[in-house]
């Protein structure tokens, strides 16, 4: 998983009074984050997409955990089995370092 910047430089047109000029500015970066839940029943697991949210790249695990608690999907820490990034088939998964 690449480290995405939390801010990016963009070209803008700054307007003051009747004057305008081209300039650069720094804005918060946003990327989509899909939150998926895997439910386990006996020997069967079922994965489904719960939500897609826009976020400033950063601590995705904490954001996903907070979302799950706030929405009432999870009620206590023991409800978590693991939290990880989803990866494309054939790609190595990065472990949760939390």
DSSP file (Angstrom, degrees, kcal/mol; ACC not computed):
  #  RESIDUE AA STRUCTURE BP1 BP2  ACC     N-H-->O    O-->H-N    N-H-->O    O-->H-N    TCO  KAPPA ALPHA  PHI   PSI    X-CA   Y-CA   Z-CA
    1    1 A X              0   0    0      0, 0.0     2,-0.1     0, 0.0    86,-0.0   0.000 360.0 360.0 360.0 129.3    0.0    0.0    0.0
    2    2 A X        -     0   0    0      1,-0.1     2,-0.8     0, 0.0     0, 0.0  -0.436 360.0-112.2 -80.2 154.3    1.5    3.3   -1.0
    3    3 A X        -     0   0    0     -2,-0.1     2,-0.3    54,-0.0    -1,-0.1  -0.780  35.7-153.9 -85.1 111.7    1.7    6.2    1.4
    4    4 A X        -     0   0    0     -2,-0.8     2,-0.1    54,-0.1    27,-0.0  -0.639  18.9-111.2 -86.9 142.1   -0.6    8.8    0.0
    5    5 A X        -     0   0    0     -2,-0.3    52,-0.4     1,-0.1    -1,-0.1  -0.421  11.3-146.1 -70.4 146.9    0.0   12.5    0.8
    6    6 A X  S    S+     0   0    0      1,-0.1    23,-2.1    50,-0.1     2,-0.3   0.603  86.6  32.3 -87.4 -11.8   -2.5   14.2    3.1
    7    7 A X  E     -A   28   0A   0     21,-0.3     2,-0.3    49,-0.0    21,-0.2  -0.991  68.7-167.8-141.9 148.6   -2.0   17.5    1.2
    8    8 A X  E     -A   27   0A   0     19,-2.4    19,-2.5    -2,-0.3     2,-0.4  -0.963  24.1-116.3-135.3 152.3   -1.3   18.3   -2.5
    9    9 A X  E     -A   26   0A   0     -2,-0.3     2,-0.3    17,-0.2    17,-0.2  -0.719  36.4-178.8 -86.4 137.6   -0.3   21.4   -4.5
   10   10 A X  E     -A   25   0A   0     15,-2.7    15,-2.3    -2,-0.4     2,-0.4  -0.949  29.9-112.5-133.5 155.1   -2.9   22.6   -7.0
   11   11 A X  E     +A   24   0A   0     -2,-0.3     2,-0.3    13,-0.2    13,-0.2  -0.723  43.0 174.4 -84.5 135.7   -3.0   25.4   -9.5
   12   12 A X  E     -A   23   0A   0     11,-3.0    11,-2.4    -2,-0.4     2,-0.6  -0.867  34.6-125.2-132.9 167.0   -5.6   28.1   -8.7
   13   13 A X  E     -A   22   0A   0     -2,-0.3     2,-0.5     9,-0.2     9,-0.2  -0.974  27.8-153.6-113.7 114.1   -6.7   31.5   -9.9
   14   14 A X  E     -A   21   0A   0      7,-3.0     7,-2.2    -2,-0.6     2,-0.5  -0.769   9.4-165.0 -91.1 126.7   -6.6   34.0   -7.1
   15   15 A X  E     +A   20   0A   0     -2,-0.5     2,-0.4     5,-0.2     5,-0.2  -0.959  13.0 171.7-118.1 125.5   -9.0   36.9   -7.4
   16   16 A X  E >   -A   19   0A   0      3,-2.7     3,-2.4    -2,-0.5     2,-0.2  -0.968  65.9 -45.6-133.7 116.3   -8.7   40.1   -5.3
   17   17 A X  T 3  S-     0   0    0     -2,-0.4     0, 0.0     1,-0.3     0, 0.0  -0.468 123.5 -24.2  61.8-126.2  -10.9   43.0   -6.1
   18   18 A X  T 3  S+     0   0    0     -2,-0.2     2,-0.3    -3,-0.1    -1,-0.3   0.391 123.3  88.9 -96.8   1.7  -10.7   43.4   -9.9
   19   19 A X  E <   -A   16   0A   0     -3,-2.4    -3,-2.7     2,-0.0     2,-0.3  -0.714  51.4-177.0-102.5 150.8   -7.3   41.6  -10.2
   20   20 A X  E     +A   15   0A   0     -2,-0.3     2,-0.3    -5,-0.2    -5,-0.2  -0.987   2.2 179.5-142.1 154.8   -6.6   38.0  -10.7
   21   21 A X  E     -A   14   0A   0     -7,-2.2    -7,-3.0    -2,-0.3     2,-0.3  -0.994  31.6-110.9-150.9 150.4   -3.4   35.9  -10.9
   22   22 A X  E     +A   13   0A   0     -2,-0.3     2,-0.3    -9,-0.2    -9,-0.2  -0.629  50.1 154.8 -78.6 142.5   -2.5   32.2  -11.4
   23   23 A X  E     -A   12   0A   0    -11,-2.4   -11,-3.0    -2,-0.3     2,-0.4  -0.926  40.2-107.8-154.5 175.1   -0.9   30.7   -8.3
   24   24 A X  E     +A   11   0A   0     -2,-0.3     2,-0.3   -13,-0.2   -13,-0.2  -0.884  32.5 178.7-110.0 148.2   -0.3   27.5   -6.4
   25   25 A X  E     -A   10   0A   0    -15,-2.3   -15,-2.7    -2,-0.4     2,-0.5  -0.942  26.5-121.9-141.2 163.7   -2.1   26.5   -3.2
   26   26 A X  E     +A    9   0A   0     -2,-0.3     2,-0.3   -17,-0.2   -17,-0.2  -0.939  33.2 177.0-111.2 128.2   -2.0   23.5   -0.9
   27   27 A X  E     -A    8   0A   0    -19,-2.5   -19,-2.4    -2,-0.5     2,-0.2  -0.880  37.7 -90.7-127.3 158.8   -5.3   21.6   -0.3
   28   28 A X  E     -A    7   0A   0     -2,-0.3   -21,-0.3   -21,-0.2     2,-0.3  -0.480  43.1-128.9 -67.0 135.3   -6.3   18.5    1.7
   29   29 A X        -     0   0    0    -23,-2.1     2,-0.4    -2,-0.2    28,-0.1  -0.610  23.5-163.2 -83.7 146.6   -6.1   15.4   -0.4
   30   30 A X        +     0   0    0     -2,-0.3     2,-0.3    26,-0.2    26,-0.2  -0.993  13.2 170.1-132.2 141.6   -9.1   13.1   -0.5
   31   31 A X  E     -B   55   0B   0     24,-2.4    24,-2.3    -2,-0.4     2,-0.1  -0.981  37.4-101.8-141.9 152.4   -9.3    9.5   -1.6
   32   32 A X  E     -B   54   0B   0     -2,-0.3     2,-0.4    22,-0.2    22,-0.2  -0.474  29.4-163.5 -73.9 146.8  -12.2    7.0   -1.3
   33   33 A X  E     -B   53   0B   0     20,-2.7    20,-2.5    -2,-0.1     2,-0.5  -0.983   6.4-152.5-130.1 120.0  -12.0    4.3    1.4
   34   34 A X  E     -B   52   0B   0     -2,-0.4     2,-0.6    18,-0.2    18,-0.3  -0.806   6.7-152.9 -91.8 130.0  -14.2    1.2    1.2
   35   35 A X  E     -B   51   0B   0     16,-3.4    15,-3.0    -2,-0.5    16,-1.6  -0.918  17.4-174.9-105.0 116.0  -15.0   -0.4    4.5
   36   36 A X  E     -B   49   0B   0     -2,-0.6     2,-0.4    13,-0.3    13,-0.2  -0.844  10.8-152.9-112.4 147.6  -15.8   -4.1    4.1
   37   37 A X  E     -B   48   0B   0     11,-2.7    11,-2.3    -2,-0.3     2,-0.6  -0.968   1.2-155.6-121.8 135.5  -17.0   -6.5    6.8
   38   38 A X  E     -B   47   0B   0     -2,-0.4     2,-0.4     9,-0.2     9,-0.2  -0.956  11.4-160.5-110.3 120.4  -16.3  -10.2    6.9
   39   39 A X  E     -B   46   0B   0      7,-3.1     7,-2.6    -2,-0.6     2,-0.5  -0.845   4.5-152.4-100.7 136.3  -18.9  -12.2    8.9
   40   40 A X  E     +B   45   0B   0     -2,-0.4     2,-0.4     5,-0.2     5,-0.2  -0.936  17.4 173.6-113.6 126.2  -18.0  -15.6   10.1
   41   41 A X  E >   -B   44   0B   0      3,-3.1     3,-2.0    -2,-0.5     2,-0.4  -0.916  66.3 -54.3-131.1 103.9  -20.6  -18.3   10.7
   42   42 A X  T 3  S-     0   0    0     -2,-0.4     0, 0.0     1,-0.3     0, 0.0  -0.509 122.1 -17.8  65.4-123.5  -19.2  -21.7   11.5
   43   43 A X  T 3  S+     0   0    0     -2,-0.4     2,-0.4    -3,-0.1    -1,-0.3   0.306 122.2  89.8 -95.7   7.9  -16.8  -22.6    8.7
   44   44 A X  E <   -B   41   0B   0     -3,-2.0    -3,-3.1     2,-0.0     2,-0.4  -0.874  54.5-165.2-112.6 138.9  -18.2  -20.0    6.3
   45   45 A X  E     -B   40   0B   0     -2,-0.4     2,-0.4    -5,-0.2    -5,-0.2  -0.948   1.7-166.0-118.0 142.5  -17.1  -16.4    5.8
   46   46 A X  E     -B   39   0B   0     -7,-2.6    -7,-3.1    -2,-0.4     2,-0.4  -0.993   5.1-160.7-130.1 125.6  -19.1  -13.8    3.9
   47   47 A X  E     +B   38   0B   0     -2,-0.4     2,-0.3    -9,-0.2    -9,-0.2  -0.852  15.6 168.0-106.1 138.1  -17.6  -10.5    2.9
   48   48 A X  E     -B   37   0B   0    -11,-2.3   -11,-2.7    -2,-0.4     2,-0.4  -0.997  38.2-108.6-148.3 152.0  -19.7   -7.4    2.0
   49   49 A X  E     +B   36   0B   0     -2,-0.3   -13,-0.3   -13,-0.2     3,-0.1  -0.645  30.0 179.4 -78.4 126.9  -19.1   -3.7    1.4
   50   50 A X  E     -     0   0B   0    -15,-3.0     2,-0.3    -2,-0.4   -14,-0.2   0.833  60.4 -19.1 -95.7 -41.2  -20.5   -1.7    4.3
   51   51 A X  E     -B   35   0B   0    -16,-1.6   -16,-3.4     2,-0.0     2,-0.4  -0.992  43.5-143.3-162.6 156.4  -19.6    1.9    3.1
   52   52 A X  E     +B   34   0B   0     -2,-0.3     2,-0.3   -18,-0.3   -18,-0.2  -0.999  30.2 176.0-124.8 127.8  -17.4    4.0    0.9
   53   53 A X  E     -B   33   0B   0    -20,-2.5   -20,-2.7    -2,-0.4     2,-0.4  -0.941  30.5-121.2-131.0 152.0  -16.3    7.3    2.4
   54   54 A X  E     +B   32   0B   0     -2,-0.3     2,-0.3   -22,-0.2   -22,-0.2  -0.771  43.1 164.3 -89.7 137.7  -14.0   10.0    1.3
   55   55 A X  E     -B   31   0B   0    -24,-2.3   -24,-2.4    -2,-0.4     2,-0.5  -0.988  45.7-103.8-150.0 157.0  -11.1   10.7    3.6
   56   56 A X        -     0   0    0     -2,-0.3   -26,-0.2   -26,-0.2     3,-0.1  -0.744  57.5-103.7 -76.4 124.2   -7.7   12.4    3.9
   57   57 A X  S    S+     0   0    0     -2,-0.5     2,-0.2   -52,-0.4   -28,-0.1  -0.162  80.9  87.3 -52.7 142.6   -5.2    9.5    3.6
   58   58 A X  S    S+     0   0    0     -3,-0.0     2,-1.8   -53,-0.0     3,-0.2  -0.775  81.8  17.3 169.1-121.1   -3.7    8.6    7.0
   59   59 A X     >  +     0   0    0     -2,-0.2     4,-2.0     1,-0.2     5,-0.2  -0.547  61.0 167.4 -87.8  76.9   -4.8    6.3    9.7
   60   60 A X  H  > S+     0   0    0     -2,-1.8     4,-2.7     1,-0.2     5,-0.2   0.841  71.5  56.1 -61.9 -36.6   -7.3    4.2    7.8
   61   61 A X  H  > S+     0   0    0      2,-0.2     4,-2.6     1,-0.2    -1,-0.2   0.925 109.4  45.5 -64.5 -44.3   -7.5    1.4   10.5
   62   62 A X  H  > S+     0   0    0      2,-0.2     4,-2.6     1,-0.2    -1,-0.2   0.895 113.4  51.0 -65.6 -39.6   -8.6    3.9   13.2
   63   63 A X  H  X S+     0   0    0     -4,-2.0     4,-2.3     2,-0.2    -2,-0.2   0.939 112.6  45.4 -62.7 -46.8  -11.0    5.6   10.8
   64   64 A X  H  X S+     0   0    0     -4,-2.7     4,-2.5     2,-0.2    -2,-0.2   0.917 113.9  49.0 -64.2 -43.6  -12.6    2.3    9.9
   65   65 A X  H  X S+     0   0    0     -4,-2.6     4,-2.1    -5,-0.2    -2,-0.2   0.928 112.2  48.4 -62.5 -44.9  -12.8    1.1   13.5
   66   66 A X  H  X S+     0   0    0     -4,-2.6     4,-2.8     1,-0.2    -1,-0.2   0.893 110.8  51.5 -61.6 -40.6  -14.3    4.4   14.7
   67   67 A X  H  X S+     0   0    0     -4,-2.3     4,-2.2    -5,-0.2     6,-0.3   0.932 109.3  49.8 -60.9 -46.4  -16.9    4.2   11.8
   68   68 A X  H  <>S+     0   0    0     -4,-2.5     5,-1.6     1,-0.2     6,-1.6   0.871 114.4  44.4 -63.6 -37.6  -17.9    0.7   12.8
   69   69 A X  H ><5S+     0   0    0     -4,-2.1     3,-1.3     4,-0.2    -1,-0.2   0.928 113.0  50.7 -70.0 -45.3  -18.3    1.7   16.5
   70   70 A X  H 3<5S+     0   0    0     -4,-2.8    -2,-0.2     1,-0.3    -1,-0.2   0.843 111.5  48.1 -63.1 -33.8  -20.2    4.9   15.6
   71   71 A X  T 3<5S-     0   0    0     -4,-2.2    -1,-0.3    -5,-0.2    -2,-0.2   0.475 113.7-117.6 -86.3  -2.1  -22.6    3.0   13.3
   72   72 A X  T < 5S+     0   0    0     -3,-1.3    -3,-0.2     2,-0.3    -2,-0.1   0.591  80.1 124.0  78.6  10.2  -23.2    0.3   16.0
   73   73 A X  S   <S+     0   0    0     -5,-1.6     2,-0.4    -6,-0.3    -4,-0.2   0.902  81.4  28.3 -67.8 -39.8  -21.8   -2.5   13.8
   74   74 A X        -     0   0    0     -6,-1.6    -2,-0.3    -9,-0.1    -1,-0.2  -0.937  62.1-175.1-119.7 144.9  -19.4   -3.3   16.6
   75   75 A X        +     0   0    0     -2,-0.4     2,-0.3     1,-0.3    -1,-0.1   0.651  68.2  15.2-112.6 -21.7  -20.0   -2.7   20.3
   76   76 A X  S >  S-     0   0    0      1,-0.1     3,-2.0     0, 0.0     4,-0.3  -0.968  78.3-102.9-150.8 162.9  -16.7   -3.6   22.0
   77   77 A X  G >  S+     0   0    0     -2,-0.3     3,-1.9     1,-0.3    -1,-0.1   0.833 115.5  65.7 -57.3 -35.1  -13.1   -4.3   21.1
   78   78 A X  G 3  S+     0   0    0      1,-0.3    -1,-0.3    -3,-0.0    -4,-0.0   0.670  86.0  72.6 -64.8 -15.7  -13.6   -8.0   21.4
   79   79 A X  G <  S+     0   0    0     -3,-2.0     2,-0.3     2,-0.0    -1,-0.3   0.705  82.6  87.3 -71.0 -18.9  -16.0   -7.8   18.4
   80   80 A X    <   +     0   0    0     -3,-1.9     3,-0.1    -4,-0.3   -15,-0.0  -0.640  45.8 173.3 -81.1 135.2  -12.9   -7.3   16.2
   81   81 A X  S    S-     0   0    0      1,-0.5     2,-0.3    -2,-0.3    -1,-0.2   0.759  71.2 -31.4-100.6 -48.4  -11.1  -10.3   14.9
   82   82 A X        -     0   0    0      2,-0.0    -1,-0.5     0, 0.0     2,-0.4  -0.972  49.1-146.3-161.0 162.6   -8.7   -8.4   12.7
   83   83 A X        +     0   0    0     -2,-0.3     2,-0.3    -3,-0.1    13,-0.1  -0.997  33.7 147.4-135.6 131.6   -8.5   -5.2   10.6
   84   84 A X        -     0   0    0     -2,-0.4     2,-0.3    11,-0.1    11,-0.1  -0.971  48.4 -89.0-156.9 164.8   -6.5   -5.1    7.4
   85   85 A X        -     0   0    0      9,-0.5     2,-0.3    -2,-0.3     9,-0.1  -0.619  41.6-124.6 -77.5 140.3   -6.2   -3.6    4.0
   86   86 A X        -     0   0    0     -2,-0.3     2,-0.3     7,-0.1    -1,-0.0  -0.653  32.9-165.8 -79.7 143.2   -8.0   -5.5    1.2
   87   87 A X        -     0   0    0     -2,-0.3     2,-0.1     4,-0.1     3,-0.1  -0.892  24.8 -96.8-129.9 161.2   -5.6   -6.3   -1.6
   88   88 A X    >   -     0   0    0     -2,-0.3     3,-2.2     1,-0.1    -1,-0.0  -0.429  58.5 -83.2 -70.7 150.0   -6.0   -7.5   -5.2
   89   89 A X  T 3  S+     0   0    0      1,-0.3    -1,-0.1    -2,-0.1     3,-0.1  -0.282 117.9  22.7 -54.4 136.0   -5.6  -11.3   -5.7
   90   90 A X  T 3  S+     0   0    0      1,-0.3     2,-0.3    -3,-0.1    -1,-0.3   0.257  97.6 112.2  90.1 -12.4   -2.0  -12.3   -6.0
   91   91 A X  S <  S-     0   0    0     -3,-2.2    -1,-0.3     1,-0.0     2,-0.2  -0.722  73.2-111.7 -93.7 145.7   -0.7   -9.2   -4.1
   92   92 A X        -     0   0    0     -2,-0.3     2,-0.3    -3,-0.1    -4,-0.1  -0.531  30.8-128.7 -74.7 139.2    0.9   -9.5   -0.7
   93   93 A X        -     0   0    0     -2,-0.2     2,-0.4    -6,-0.1    -7,-0.1  -0.699  13.9-127.9 -90.8 139.5   -1.1   -8.1    2.1
   94   94 A X        -     0   0    0     -2,-0.3    -9,-0.5    -9,-0.1     3,-0.0  -0.714  29.6-119.3 -84.0 134.2    0.5   -5.6    4.6
   95   95 A X        -     0   0    0     -2,-0.4     2,-0.5     1,-0.1   -11,-0.1  -0.332  26.3-102.9 -72.2 154.5    0.0   -6.6    8.2
   96   96 A X        -     0   0    0      1,-0.1    -1,-0.1   -13,-0.1   -12,-0.1  -0.666  29.7-166.6 -74.2 123.4   -1.8   -4.4   10.7
   97   97 A X              0   0    0     -2,-0.5    -1,-0.1     1,-0.2    -2,-0.0   0.293 360.0 360.0 -96.9   9.9    0.9   -2.8   12.9
   98   98 A X              0   0    0      0, 0.0    -1,-0.2     0, 0.0    -2,-0.0   0.462 360.0 360.0 -84.9 360.0   -1.5   -1.6   15.5
